Amino acid sequence: MLCMIFGQLTNRDSLRDLVIAIEAHSRKTYHLGFGKNVTRSNFSKANENRNCKIFEEFAYHLIETARKKRANDNFEIKGKVCAFDSSTIDLCLSVFWWAKFRKAKGGIKLHTLFDITTQIPAFIVSIR
């Protein structure tokens, strides 16, 4: 999980990209808590067996921590003010077969509730 969070925070595009970034810091991986060997096949196997809810719950924990730290009264409207965004993320059907959006198009819908006061997302959900 630490490696996947590292990949997210460093904006990695794929497991291969993540492994290359971790290998660049190979002398530090043990001290970072990644273990001795970090391989793409290990990531694949772990992600196949891991419940994705752990990442969702951790993300909401981080969001709540960040919201508490960023809260301020600079915004003039009192109360909770949120903005809502609904975006479609296009995906390749040959890779993401489960994300059939239209007849020949793949994608998911991402809904985000954005807390204007703290400038941090308050709620995120994806729908396929």
KOLLUM-833667 format. One record per residue (C-alpha): residue number from 1; residue in three letters; x, y, z. Coordinates in Angstrom, 2 decimals. Layout:
residues N
n_res_c1_c2_c3
NUM_ALA_X_Y_Z
...
This chain:
residues 128
n_res_c1_c2_c3
1_MET_0.00_0.00_0.00
2_LEU_2.87_2.38_0.79
3_CYS_4.28_1.86_-2.70
4_MET_0.89_2.56_-4.31
5_ILE_0.49_5.75_-2.25
6_PHE_4.02_6.75_-3.30
7_GLY_2.99_6.18_-6.91
8_GLN_-0.13_8.30_-6.49
9_LEU_1.70_11.17_-4.79
10_THR_4.50_11.16_-7.38
11_ASN_2.00_11.05_-10.28
12_ARG_3.12_7.72_-11.79
13_ASP_1.26_6.61_-14.94
14_SER_1.65_2.84_-14.67
15_LEU_3.07_0.04_-12.53
16_ARG_6.14_-0.01_-14.79
17_ASP_6.63_3.73_-14.24
18_LEU_6.21_3.23_-10.48
19_VAL_8.75_0.40_-10.32
20_ILE_11.28_2.51_-12.26
21_ALA_10.78_5.43_-9.84
22_ILE_11.21_3.14_-6.83
23_GLU_14.31_1.51_-8.36
24_ALA_15.83_4.97_-8.69
25_HIS_15.74_5.11_-4.87
26_SER_16.68_1.45_-4.34
27_ARG_19.02_2.18_-1.43
28_LYS_16.19_3.85_0.48
29_THR_13.31_1.43_-0.20
30_TYR_13.82_-0.63_2.94
31_HIS_13.92_2.49_5.13
32_LEU_10.81_3.86_3.42
33_GLY_8.97_0.69_4.42
34_PHE_8.72_-0.73_0.88
35_GLY_10.71_-3.89_1.63
36_LYS_13.65_-5.31_-0.30
37_ASN_12.13_-6.29_-3.65
38_VAL_9.56_-4.17_-5.44
39_THR_8.57_-5.70_-8.75
40_ARG_5.78_-5.15_-11.22
41_SER_4.60_-8.75_-10.85
42_ASN_4.39_-8.35_-7.05
43_PHE_2.32_-5.18_-7.53
44_SER_0.01_-6.95_-9.96
45_LYS_-0.55_-9.90_-7.65
46_ALA_-1.10_-7.68_-4.62
47_ASN_-3.54_-5.40_-6.45
48_GLU_-5.43_-8.41_-7.78
49_ASN_-6.00_-9.74_-4.25
50_ARG_-6.30_-6.46_-2.32
51_ASN_-9.69_-4.94_-1.58
52_CYS_-9.74_-1.46_-3.17
53_LYS_-11.79_-0.14_-0.22
54_ILE_-8.57_0.26_1.79
55_PHE_-7.45_3.02_-0.59
56_GLU_-10.85_4.70_-0.48
57_GLU_-10.96_4.69_3.33
58_PHE_-7.40_6.00_3.55
59_ALA_-8.17_8.75_1.03
60_TYR_-11.15_9.91_3.10
61_HIS_-8.96_9.87_6.22
62_LEU_-6.39_12.10_4.46
63_ILE_-9.14_14.39_3.16
64_GLU_-10.58_14.85_6.65
65_THR_-7.12_15.58_8.10
66_ALA_-6.40_18.12_5.34
67_ARG_-9.81_19.80_5.75
68_LYS_-9.17_20.33_9.47
69_LYS_-5.77_21.88_8.75
70_ARG_-7.04_24.11_5.91
71_ALA_-10.23_25.37_7.56
72_ASN_-10.47_29.15_7.74
73_ASP_-13.09_31.87_8.03
74_ASN_-11.92_33.98_5.08
75_PHE_-14.88_33.00_2.95
76_GLU_-17.75_35.46_3.44
77_ILE_-20.72_33.07_3.25
78_LYS_-21.32_31.34_6.58
79_GLY_-22.01_27.62_6.63
80_LYS_-20.75_24.86_4.40
81_VAL_-20.47_25.85_0.73
82_CYS_-19.63_23.17_-1.81
83_ALA_-19.21_22.94_-5.57
84_PHE_-20.18_19.81_-7.48
85_ASP_-18.33_18.45_-10.51
86_SER_-19.26_15.53_-12.72
87_SER_-16.58_14.48_-15.23
88_THR_-16.31_11.60_-17.67
89_ILE_-12.92_9.90_-17.82
90_ASP_-12.37_8.15_-21.17
91_LEU_-10.82_4.67_-20.97
92_CYS_-9.64_2.25_-23.67
93_LEU_-12.13_-0.65_-23.94
94_SER_-9.45_-3.14_-24.96
95_VAL_-7.70_-2.57_-21.61
96_PHE_-10.63_-1.61_-19.37
97_TRP_-13.28_-3.99_-20.75
98_TRP_-15.42_-3.51_-17.63
99_ALA_-15.81_0.23_-18.28
100_LYS_-18.18_0.01_-21.26
101_PHE_-19.67_3.49_-21.54
102_ARG_-21.22_3.38_-25.00
103_LYS_-21.20_0.84_-27.82
104_ALA_-17.58_1.46_-28.80
105_LYS_-16.38_3.73_-26.00
106_GLY_-15.09_3.05_-22.51
107_GLY_-15.18_5.38_-19.54
108_ILE_-16.27_6.11_-16.00
109_LYS_-18.13_9.02_-14.48
110_LEU_-16.41_10.74_-11.55
111_HIS_-18.54_12.85_-9.21
112_THR_-16.73_15.20_-6.82
113_LEU_-18.11_17.43_-4.08
114_PHE_-15.59_20.22_-3.47
115_ASP_-15.54_22.14_-0.17
116_ILE_-15.04_25.77_-1.20
117_THR_-13.90_26.90_2.25
118_THR_-11.02_24.45_2.61
119_GLN_-10.45_23.94_-1.14
120_ILE_-10.38_20.18_-0.61
121_PRO_-12.71_17.51_-2.04
122_ALA_-15.27_16.43_0.54
123_PHE_-16.70_13.44_-1.34
124_ILE_-15.63_11.48_-4.44
125_VAL_-17.47_8.62_-6.13
126_SER_-17.02_6.95_-9.52
127_ILE_-19.76_5.27_-11.51
128_ARG_-19.26_3.09_-14.52
